[in-house]
Amino acid sequence: MLKDPRHYLVRGILLLIGGPLIILAAIFLPSMFEVLDILAIIIMAWITGLSMIAYGVFMIIVYRRQLDLAKQQQNNKNK
């Protein structure tokens, strides 16, 4: 487990940025490939991009939970 929960936030943000970039690349770049390859590239890029977005959201949720856990532990120490 990572010591600093900000790592989860940074990972989540980078994944949320990278996912749509892969999807956009799949839309605009395949013009140089053959027709059958274009469909495969677009499908793979959409799957990869959406997976990255979902994992990014998951990382941000983990970050929020880690912050809540740290606050609870701090409150328990103060009591």
Backbone as a ProteinNet text record, in pm:
[ID]
protein_1_A
[PRIMARY]
MLKDPRHYLVRGILLLIGGPLIILAAIFLPSMFEVLDILAIIIMAWITGLSMIAYGVFMIIVYRRQLDLAKQQQNNKNK
[TERTIARY]
83.7	0	88.6	48.2	125.6	106.9	213.3	207.1	127.5	146.8	84.1	-34.9	-155.3	-273	-277	-190.6	-190.6	-147.1	-75.8	-37.8	-162.3	-264.4	-388.9	-454.3	-451	-511	-436.6	-304.6	-224.9	-248.4	-249.4	-277.2	-414.5	-512.8	-648.4	-658.5	-595.6	-601.1	-530	-413.4	-341.1	-420.3	-486.4	-567.6	-689.1	-747.8	-862.7	-822	-697.5	-648.8	-609.9	-543.3	-493.3	-601	-707	-814.3	-876.3	-924.7	-981.3	-879.5	-752.3	-650.9	-635	-640.8	-632.5	-753.8	-871.2	-992.7	-984.2	-937.5	-923.1	-820.3	-712.4	-611.9	-670.3	-756.2	-817.6	-912.2	-970.7	-1064.4	-988.8	-879.8	-814.2	-695.1	-631.6	-510.1	-528.7	-635.1	-638.2	-647.3	-650.8	-664.1	-545.6	-435.1	-318.7	-318.6	-416.7	-421.3	-525	-525.4	-624.2	-761.6	-864.8	-1002.1	-1032.4	-990.5	-1020.5	-944.9	-827	-749.4	-810.1	-876.4	-932.5	-1034.1	-1123.4	-1225.6	-1161.8	-1062.8	-995.6	-924.2	-859	-787.4	-885	-995.8	-1094.4	-1154.2	-1189	-1248.2	-1148.2	-1024.9	-924.2	-897	-892.4	-866.1	-982.3	-1104.7	-1220	-1219.6	-1191	-1186.9	-1076.7	-959.9	-848.4	-879	-931	-961.8	-1067.1	-1173.4	-1279.2	-1229.8	-1143.9	-1086.4	-999	-921.4	-837.3	-921.8	-1030.3	-1118.8	-1179.8	-1226.8	-1287	-1184.6	-1062.9	-959.7	-920.5	-922.5	-894.5	-997.8	-1124.3	-1231.2	-1212.6	-1177.3	-1153.1	-1038.2	-931.1	-817.8	-857.8	-941.6	-986.5	-1075.5	-1158.1	-1240.1	-1150.5	-1046.8	-953	-884.3	-846.4	-783.8	-875.6	-1002.6	-1097.3	-1113.8	-1118.8	-1132	-1008	-891.5	-768.4	-766.4	-814.5	-821.9	-918.3	-1033.6	-1129.9	-1070.4	-999.5	-936.7	-831	-753.1	-651	-715.6	-826.8	-896.8	-951.1	-1006	-1058	-945.9	-832	-719.5	-668.6	-667.9	-624.6	-721.8	-851.7	-951.4	-938.7	-908.1	-891.6	-768.1	-663	-542.5	-568.3	-651.6	-679	-769	-841.1	-933.1	-861.1
-117.9	0	124.7	222.7	345.4	428.4	493.1	573.9	702.1	766.4	895.4	877.4	910.6	888.4	977.2	1079.8	1165.1	1089.5	977.8	896	845.7	809.9	763.9	875.7	996.2	1109.7	1139.8	1138.5	1166.5	1059.4	933.7	825.4	842.9	873.1	890.1	1002	1114.8	1228.5	1195.1	1131.3	1095.4	996.5	902.4	807	874.7	969.7	1041.5	1130.6	1173	1250.3	1156.8	1048	956.7	879.4	842.3	765.4	835.9	958.3	1029.9	1058.3	1076.6	1099.4	977.3	858.8	737	725.9	759.1	753.1	853.5	974.5	1074.5	1031.5	971	922.9	815.6	731	625.6	683.8	797.2	858.3	927.4	995.7	1079.8	1015.6	914.4	859.5	744.7	666	544.1	566.2	686.7	708.9	652.2	623.5	570.2	417.3	352.5	206.8	155	23	-38.6	-34.4	-55	-41.1	-139	-263.3	-362.2	-333.1	-275.7	-242.9	-126.3	-37	81.7	42.3	-49.6	-92.1	-156.2	-241.3	-306.6	-204.3	-108	-5.4	77.9	116.4	198	120.7	-5.5	-86.1	-103.7	-137	-155.9	-26	84.2	212.2	253.4	229.8	261.7	177.2	48.9	-38.4	7.8	36.1	82.1	216.5	309.4	442.1	438.9	363.4	354	282.2	181.6	113.2	207.9	290.8	387.6	489.1	533.4	628.5	564.3	439.6	370.1	349.8	311.9	292.2	424.9	532.1	664.2	705.2	680.5	710	624.9	497.5	409	461.2	509	561.8	684.3	769	887.2	846.1	744	692.8	636.6	561.8	507.6	621.1	726.3	843	903.1	920.3	979.5	889.9	758.8	666.9	669.2	680.3	688.2	814.9	925.8	1049.7	1035	973.3	951.8	863.4	759	669.6	743.3	828	905.3	1001.6	1062.9	1153.5	1077.4	958.6	878.7	839	799.6	762	881.8	998.1	1119.4	1153.2	1138.1	1165.1	1066.4	939.9	839.8	869	921.9	956.5	1075.1	1169.1	1288.9	1260.5	1150.1	1119.2	1063
0	0	0	-74.2	-83.4	43.1	84.9	206.5	185.6	72.6	47	-47.1	-3.1	-88.8	-212.4	-218.9	-338.2	-463.1	-444.9	-560.3	-633.2	-557.8	-618.9	-699.5	-645.4	-715	-844.8	-839	-959.1	-1064.6	-1023.4	-1118.4	-1181.2	-1099	-1150.1	-1251.5	-1221.6	-1314.5	-1445	-1436.4	-1558.4	-1643.5	-1579.3	-1654.7	-1716.4	-1644.5	-1700.1	-1817.2	-1820.8	-1935.3	-2050	-2018.1	-2121	-2193.8	-2123.9	-2187.3	-2306.2	-2287.8	-2403	-2513.3	-2477.6	-2580.8	-2670.6	-2612.3	-2692.8	-2783.9	-2731.3	-2813.1	-2927.7	-2900.4	-3006.7	-3110.8	-3066.1	-3161.5	-3251.7	-3196.5	-3277.7	-3381.1	-3350.6	-3445.5	-3558.7	-3527.7	-3627.4	-3698.2	-3640.3	-3699.8	-3799.6	-3795.5	-3878.2	-4028.2	-4076.4	-4219.8	-4298.2	-4230.2	-4300.6	-4306.9	-4247.6	-4246	-4345	-4363.8	-4451.5	-4385.8	-4466.4	-4417.6	-4304.8	-4316.5	-4212.4	-4083.4	-4096.7	-3976.9	-3900.1	-3970.3	-3905	-3798.4	-3831.6	-3735.5	-3612.6	-3634.9	-3521.9	-3434.1	-3496.3	-3419.5	-3337.8	-3398.1	-3326.4	-3209.6	-3231.8	-3123.3	-3009.4	-3041.2	-2935.7	-2860.7	-2933.3	-2867.4	-2777.6	-2822.4	-2737.7	-2611.2	-2625.3	-2507.2	-2412.1	-2467.6	-2384.1	-2319.4	-2398.2	-2345.3	-2236.4	-2259.7	-2158	-2033.2	-2051.3	-1935.2	-1853.8	-1923	-1852.3	-1776.7	-1837.1	-1769.2	-1645.4	-1659.2	-1544.9	-1433.4	-1469.5	-1368.5	-1303.7	-1381.4	-1325.7	-1222.3	-1252.6	-1156.3	-1031.1	-1050.2	-936.8	-849.8	-911.7	-835.9	-754.3	-810.5	-736.6	-619.6	-638.4	-527.6	-417.8	-456.4	-357.4	-282.8	-354.1	-291	-185.6	-220.9	-124.9	-2.6	-25	88.7	176.7	115.3	193.7	278.9	222.4	300.9	417.9	393	501.4	610.2	569.1	665.7	747.3	682	753.4	852.6	814.3	906.3	1026.7	1003.3	1114	1209.2	1153.9	1238.8	1318.3	1256.1	1326.1	1439.4	1413	1517.1	1632.2	1601.3	1706.9	1791.7	1730	1806.1	1898	1853.7	1932.6	2052	2050.5	2162.4	2280.7
[MASK]
+++++++++++++++++++++++++++++++++++++++++++++++++++++++++++++++++++++++++++++++

